[in-house]
Amino acid sequence: MRKSGVLLHISSLPSEYGIGTFGKEAYNFVDFLKNSGQSYWQILPIGPTGYGDSPYQSFSTFAGNPYFIDLDMLCEDGLIQKSDYAELDWGEKKDRVDYDKIFENKFSVLRIAYNNSYEKLKEEINEFRAENSYWIENYAMFMALKREFKLKSYKDWDDDIKLRDTETMNKYYTKLEKDINFYIFNQYMFDKQWKKLKKYANENGIEIIGDIPIYVAEDSADAWAYNEILCLDERRIPTVVAGCPPDLFSDKGQLWGNPVYDWKSLEKSDYEWWIKRIEKALSLYDVVRIDHFRGFDSYYTIPYGSEDAIIGEWKRGPGMKFFNFLEEKLGGKLPIIAEDLGDLNDDVRKLLKDSKFPGMKVLEFAFDPYSDNEYLPHNFKKNCIGYIGTHDNETAVGWFKSQPSDVVEFAKDYMQIKDDEKEINWRFIRCLFSTAADTVIVQMQDILGLDNSARMNTPSTLGGNWEWRMESGMLSDELCEKLKNVTSVYKRI
């Protein structure tokens, strides 16, 4: 069945309080998706963000981001008063997230909610805590320790606690118990609000496509608590880190800095950590997109401490054996999307084919006038997910303005764009929807026709990323009807 959907991260929803949440605007967006004939809502990773505010560098692969807890819903439940948060400074710009102010104010309000309600909700919270014991105790203690050590990276903590000495762990647990309970309370509220929103989406015919990064962050509860699955030395410092080698787009490659997996250790444990991770993801989402899929075939390792990614080594990943094991343990075919963008070799293509997971095709990569490449719409296969661009790309309008003239002319010829065309974005959308791809996903910025000022992320840059927000009132009836028409014409309703 042909389907379509919209990519919009939770943080990009409108809100009076500085960042998108699981509140009324999220429900309004589900209504917009339903009324415009969509089948999917795709979001970015929803873990607690760390350095650079990137959802792909999270303090935990299992926990949720407390920023997304809706304060009005807490107020309606009697956990806080409107006066606790209505007059706080959440940032000046309605279309941007001010992360410094969110960090400063959100946790102060959540602590009020915790102080007001923890004892009353303790039985429910403890039940949730027991159900999530595999990860939540380590995560909550990690966050409490980060606060204790003034937000320093865990690799800079004292050796006794960094190395998880039992006596020291017990000492800090006693000292930080209230903080630990606070972070568990946040996860309880996150889970409660998210599950309610997802239920509403599913009941209205909308499935959620979630996103998980392949790697864990260097400064994360996962690296601290599950160090045996990573390539770390005896002091918990990475020996090698992840990235990409130099290519046409980057002379020095990409240095991501994430520790890489010790796949032999993972195999010895029957991939327990990954099984728990996928189980958790499938409890949160209907479909899971895995970032950097090629890392399961082969992955690039860079010596820790390098300034760039020029010197590195390719190593073999676990391959199809890993996915066969996951599917055997988790009960059948997994609803996974493989992010297979970038420079792929035959081995990666074979892994994608053998897995039968849909890969991704991006229109913005298509319009090289000198090649018949796989991203041209007439080359799309059914078993793929088509995009104009992802969160890492320019908006359609921004792309059209930035490309060399020969690329633009070819795109214009291909999509029959007139010189005086006023709505370039809709030409892209129609082109995408017309492809053979079973599923297509459009960024909300492209439905709105926004330029690169609304771009979500520019890879390998710091500052200004992950900030864009949709403003209240943008989801007009006219826009809904226009998207519904395109969806209907190309038989994706």
C-alpha positions in Angstrom: 0.0 0.0 0.0 1.3 3.5 -0.9 1.6 5.8 2.0 3.0 9.1 3.0 3.9 11.1 6.1 5.6 14.2 7.6 8.9 14.7 9.4 8.6 17.1 12.3 10.5 16.7 15.5 8.8 17.2 18.9 11.0 20.2 19.7 9.7 21.9 16.5 6.1 21.9 17.5 4.6 25.3 18.5 4.6 26.1 22.2 4.2 29.0 24.6 7.1 27.7 26.7 10.1 27.7 24.4 10.1 24.2 22.9 7.6 21.7 21.5 6.1 19.2 23.9 3.5 16.4 24.2 0.8 18.9 24.8 -2.2 20.3 22.8 -0.1 21.3 19.7 1.1 17.7 19.3 -2.5 16.6 19.3 -3.4 19.3 16.8 -0.6 18.1 14.6 -1.9 14.5 14.7 -5.3 16.0 13.6 -3.6 17.8 10.7 -1.9 14.6 9.6 -5.2 12.6 9.7 -7.2 15.3 7.9 -4.5 15.6 5.2 -4.5 11.9 4.5 -1.2 11.0 6.0 -0.1 7.7 7.5 3.1 8.5 9.3 4.6 11.1 11.7 8.4 10.8 11.7 10.4 12.3 14.6 14.0 12.5 15.5 15.5 10.7 18.5 13.7 11.7 21.7 16.4 11.0 24.3 17.8 13.6 26.7 20.1 15.9 24.8 23.7 16.6 25.8 26.5 18.7 24.3 25.4 20.7 21.3 21.7 19.9 22.0 21.8 17.2 19.3 19.2 14.5 19.6 21.9 12.2 18.2 24.2 12.8 21.2 22.0 11.7 24.1 22.8 11.0 27.7 20.9 7.8 27.3 19.7 5.6 24.5 16.8 4.4 26.7 15.6 7.6 28.5 13.3 10.3 27.2 13.9 14.0 27.0 12.3 15.8 30.0 12.1 19.0 27.8 9.1 17.4 26.0 7.0 17.0 29.2 4.1 19.4 28.8 3.7 21.8 31.7 0.0 22.6 31.0 -0.8 18.9 31.3 1.0 18.8 34.6 -1.0 21.8 35.7 -4.3 20.1 34.6 -3.3 17.1 36.7 -2.8 19.3 39.7 1.0 18.8 40.0 1.9 22.5 39.5 0.2 25.9 39.3 0.2 28.1 36.2 2.0 30.7 38.2 5.0 28.3 38.6 5.9 28.7 34.9 3.7 31.1 32.9 5.9 34.2 33.6 9.3 32.5 33.2 11.6 33.6 30.3 11.4 30.9 27.7 13.2 32.7 24.9 12.4 35.7 22.7 11.9 34.0 19.3 8.7 32.0 18.6 10.5 30.1 15.7 13.6 29.1 17.6 14.5 27.1 20.7 16.7 28.8 23.3 18.2 25.8 24.9 20.0 27.7 27.6 16.7 29.1 28.9 15.0 25.7 28.5 17.7 24.1 30.6 17.5 26.8 33.2 13.7 26.9 33.6 12.3 23.5 32.6 14.1 21.5 35.3 13.2 24.1 38.0 9.5 23.7 37.2 9.8 19.9 37.0 11.3 19.9 40.5 8.3 21.8 41.8 6.1 19.1 40.2 8.3 16.4 41.8 8.2 18.0 45.2 4.4 18.4 45.0 3.5 14.9 43.9 6.3 12.3 44.3 4.9 10.8 47.5 1.4 10.7 46.1 2.5 9.0 42.9 5.2 6.9 44.6 3.4 3.5 44.1 2.9 4.2 40.3 6.4 5.5 39.9 7.9 2.5 41.6 5.9 0.1 39.4 7.3 2.0 36.3 10.8 1.9 37.9 10.6 -1.9 38.3 9.5 -2.4 34.7 12.4 -0.3 33.4 15.1 -1.4 35.9 17.5 -2.6 33.2 18.4 1.0 32.4 16.6 3.5 34.6 18.6 3.1 37.8 21.9 3.7 35.9 20.5 6.6 34.0 19.0 8.4 37.1 22.2 7.9 39.0 24.3 9.1 36.1 22.3 12.3 35.8 22.4 12.9 39.6 26.2 12.4 39.5 26.5 14.8 36.6 24.7 17.5 38.6 26.9 16.7 41.6 30.0 17.1 39.5 28.9 20.4 37.8 27.9 18.7 34.5 31.4 17.5 33.8 31.8 14.5 31.5 31.9 11.2 33.4 35.4 10.5 32.1 36.5 13.5 34.2 34.9 12.2 37.4 36.9 10.8 40.3 38.2 7.3 39.4 36.3 5.5 42.1 32.9 6.6 40.8 33.9 6.6 37.2 34.9 3.0 37.5 31.8 2.2 39.5 33.5 1.0 42.7 30.7 -0.7 44.7 31.4 1.1 48.0 31.5 4.4 46.3 28.4 3.7 44.3 26.5 3.0 47.6 27.9 6.1 49.2 26.7 8.3 46.3 23.3 6.6 46.1 22.6 7.5 49.7 23.8 11.0 49.3 21.9 11.6 46.0 18.8 9.6 46.5 16.4 12.5 46.2 18.0 13.6 43.0 17.9 10.0 41.7 14.2 9.9 42.5 13.7 13.2 40.7 15.2 11.9 37.4 13.1 8.7 37.7 10.0 10.9 38.2 10.8 12.8 35.0 11.0 9.5 33.1 7.7 8.4 34.5 6.0 11.7 33.4 7.7 11.5 30.0 6.5 7.9 29.4 3.0 8.7 30.6 2.5 11.7 28.3 4.2 10.1 25.3 2.2 6.9 25.5 -1.0 8.9 25.7 0.0 10.9 22.6 1.1 7.8 20.7 -2.2 6.1 21.5 -4.1 9.1 20.2 -2.0 9.1 17.0 -2.6 5.3 16.5 -6.3 5.6 17.1 -6.4 8.2 14.3 -4.6 6.1 11.8 -1.2 7.7 12.3 1.9 5.5 13.0 5.0 6.9 14.6 8.4 6.5 12.9 11.1 6.9 15.5 14.8 7.3 15.1 17.8 5.8 17.0 21.4 6.6 16.4 23.6 3.6 15.8 26.2 4.8 18.5 25.9 5.9 22.1 27.4 9.3 23.1 30.8 9.3 24.8 29.3 11.1 27.8 26.3 8.9 28.5 24.8 6.5 31.0 25.3 3.8 28.5 29.1 4.3 28.2 29.4 4.6 32.0 27.2 1.6 32.9 27.7 -0.8 29.9 31.4 -0.1 29.2 32.0 -3.8 28.5 30.2 -3.5 25.1 32.4 -0.6 24.0 36.0 -0.2 22.9 37.3 1.5 26.1 40.5 1.2 28.0 40.8 0.3 31.7 40.1 3.9 32.7 36.9 4.1 30.6 38.5 6.2 27.9 37.7 5.3 24.3 40.6 3.7 22.3 38.9 4.5 19.0 35.9 6.6 18.0 33.5 6.7 15.2 33.4 8.9 12.1 33.7 8.9 8.3 36.8 9.1 6.1 37.5 12.1 3.8 35.3 12.2 0.7 34.1 14.7 -1.9 32.2 16.6 0.8 34.9 16.8 3.5 38.6 16.9 3.0 39.2 15.9 6.6 36.3 13.5 7.0 33.8 13.6 9.8 34.9 13.0 13.4 31.8 12.1 15.4 33.7 11.1 18.6 31.3 8.3 19.7 32.9 5.2 21.2 32.5 2.2 18.9 31.1 -1.2 19.9 33.1 -4.2 20.9 31.1 -6.6 18.7 32.8 -9.7 20.0 31.8 -8.8 23.5 28.2 -8.1 22.4 28.1 -11.5 20.6 29.2 -13.3 23.8 26.3 -11.7 25.7 23.9 -12.8 22.9 23.5 -9.1 22.1 21.6 -8.5 25.3 22.1 -4.7 25.2 20.9 -4.4 21.6 17.9 -6.6 22.2 16.9 -4.4 25.2 17.5 -1.3 23.0 15.3 -2.5 20.1 12.6 -3.7 22.5 12.5 -0.3 24.1 12.4 1.5 20.7 9.5 -0.8 19.6 7.6 0.1 22.8 7.9 3.8 21.9 7.4 3.7 18.1 5.6 1.8 15.4 8.6 1.9 13.0 12.3 2.4 13.9 14.8 4.2 11.6 18.4 3.2 12.5 20.9 5.9 11.7 24.1 4.9 9.9 23.0 1.4 8.9 26.2 0.8 7.0 28.0 0.5 10.4 26.5 -3.0 10.8 28.5 -4.1 7.7 31.7 -2.1 8.3 32.6 0.9 10.4 35.3 3.5 10.3 37.4 3.8 13.5 39.6 6.8 14.3 42.3 6.9 17.1 41.0 8.6 20.2 42.3 12.2 20.5 42.6 12.7 16.7 41.8 16.2 15.5 40.2 15.0 12.3 39.1 11.7 10.5 42.0 11.5 8.0 43.7 8.6 9.7 41.4 5.7 10.4 40.7 2.1 9.8 37.7 0.2 8.5 36.5 -2.8 10.6 33.9 -5.5 9.9 30.5 -5.2 11.6 28.3 -8.1 12.7 26.4 -8.2 9.4 23.2 -10.2 8.7 24.0 -12.6 11.6 23.1 -9.8 14.0 19.8 -9.1 12.4 18.9 -12.7 12.1 19.5 -13.1 15.8 17.5 -10.0 16.7 14.5 -11.2 14.7 14.7 -14.7 16.2 14.7 -13.3 19.7 12.1 -10.6 19.1 9.6 -12.7 17.2 9.8 -12.1 13.5 10.3 -9.4 10.9 11.3 -6.1 12.5 9.7 -2.8 11.4 13.1 -1.1 10.6 14.1 1.6 8.1 17.8 1.5 7.2 19.5 4.9 6.8 21.7 3.8 4.0 22.8 7.2 2.7 26.4 8.1 1.8 29.2 6.2 0.1 28.0 2.5 -0.1 29.9 -0.5 -1.3 28.6 -3.8 -2.6 28.8 -5.5 0.8 26.5 -2.8 2.4 24.1 -3.1 -0.5 24.0 -6.9 0.0 23.3 -6.5 3.7 20.4 -4.1 2.9 19.0 -6.6 0.3 19.4 -9.6 2.6 17.7 -7.7 5.5 14.7 -6.7 3.3 14.6 -3.4 5.3 13.6 -0.4 3.2 16.4 2.0 2.5 16.2 5.7 1.9 16.2 7.8 -1.3 16.7 11.6 -1.3 15.6 13.9 -4.1 18.2 16.5 -3.3 20.9 14.0 -4.2 19.3 13.2 -7.6 19.8 16.0 -10.0 23.3 15.5 -11.3 22.8 16.2 -15.0 25.6 13.9 -16.0 24.5 10.6 -14.4 21.5 8.4 -14.1 21.9 7.9 -10.4 19.8 5.9 -8.0 18.2 9.0 -6.4 16.5 10.1 -9.6 12.7 9.5 -9.1 12.4 7.2 -12.1 14.9 4.9 -10.4 13.1 4.6 -7.0 12.1 1.0 -6.1 9.0 0.1 -4.2 10.8 -1.0 -1.0 12.3 2.3 -0.1 11.4 5.5 1.8 11.5 8.6 -0.3 12.5 12.0 0.9 13.0 15.5 -0.6 15.6 15.9 2.1 16.2 14.8 5.7 16.9 16.8 8.9 20.6 17.0 7.7 19.7 18.6 4.4 18.7 22.0 3.1 15.0 22.7 2.7 13.7 22.3 -0.9 13.5 26.1 -1.3 17.0 26.5 0.2 18.4 23.8 -2.0 17.0 25.3 -5.2 18.6 28.6 -4.4 22.0 27.2 -3.5 22.8 24.7 -6.3 25.0 25.3 -9.4 23.2 26.5 -12.5 23.5 23.2 -14.4 22.0 21.2 -11.5 19.1 23.7 -11.2 18.4 23.6 -14.9 18.3 19.8 -14.9 16.0 19.8 -11.9 13.7 22.4 -13.6 13.6 20.3 -16.7 12.9 17.1 -14.8 10.1 18.5 -12.6 8.8 20.9 -15.3 9.4 23.9 -13.1 8.7 27.2 -14.8 11.0 30.2 -14.5 8.4 32.2 -12.7 7.3 29.3 -10.4 6.3 30.6 -7.0 5.9 27.4 -5.1 9.0 25.4 -5.9 8.3 23.2 -2.8 5.1 21.8 -4.2 6.9 20.7 -7.4 9.3 18.7 -5.2 6.4 17.3 -3.2 4.5 16.2 -6.3 7.6 14.7 -7.8 8.3 12.7 -4.6 4.7 11.5 -4.2 4.6 10.3 -7.8 7.5 7.9 -7.4 7.2 4.1 -7.0 8.4 4.3 -3.4 5.9 2.5 -1.0 6.4 5.3 1.5 7.4 9.0 1.1 8.1 11.4 4.0 8.2 15.2 3.6 9.8 17.6 6.1 7.2 20.1 7.5 9.5 22.9 6.4 9.0 21.9 2.8 5.2 21.7 3.1 5.4 25.3 4.5 7.8 26.4 1.7 10.4 27.7 4.1 14.0 28.5 3.1 17.2 27.5 4.8 16.6 29.7 7.8 14.3 26.8 8.9 17.0 24.2 8.3 17.1 21.7 11.2 20.8 20.7 11.1 24.0 21.4 9.1 26.3 18.5 9.8 29.8 19.2 11.2 28.8 22.6 12.5 28.1 23.8 16.0 25.6 26.5 16.9 22.2 27.2 15.4 21.2 23.6 14.9 18.1 21.8 16.2 16.5 25.1 17.0 13.8 25.6 14.3 10.2 25.7 15.5 6.9 25.9 13.6 4.9 28.9 14.7 1.3 28.6 16.0 -1.3 29.0 13.2 0.8 27.6 10.4 -1.3 24.5 10.1 -4.1 26.2 8.2 -7.1 24.5 6.6 -5.9 25.6 3.2 -2.5 23.9 3.7 -4.2 20.7 5.0 -6.5 20.6 1.9 -3.6 21.1 -0.4 -1.5 18.3 1.1 -4.6 16.0 1.1 -5.1 16.7 -2.6 -1.6 15.8 -3.6 -1.8 12.7 -1.4 -5.0 11.7 -3.0 -3.9 12.3 -6.6 -0.9 10.0 -6.1 -3.0 7.3 -4.3 -1.2 7.5 -0.9 -4.4 8.0 1.2 
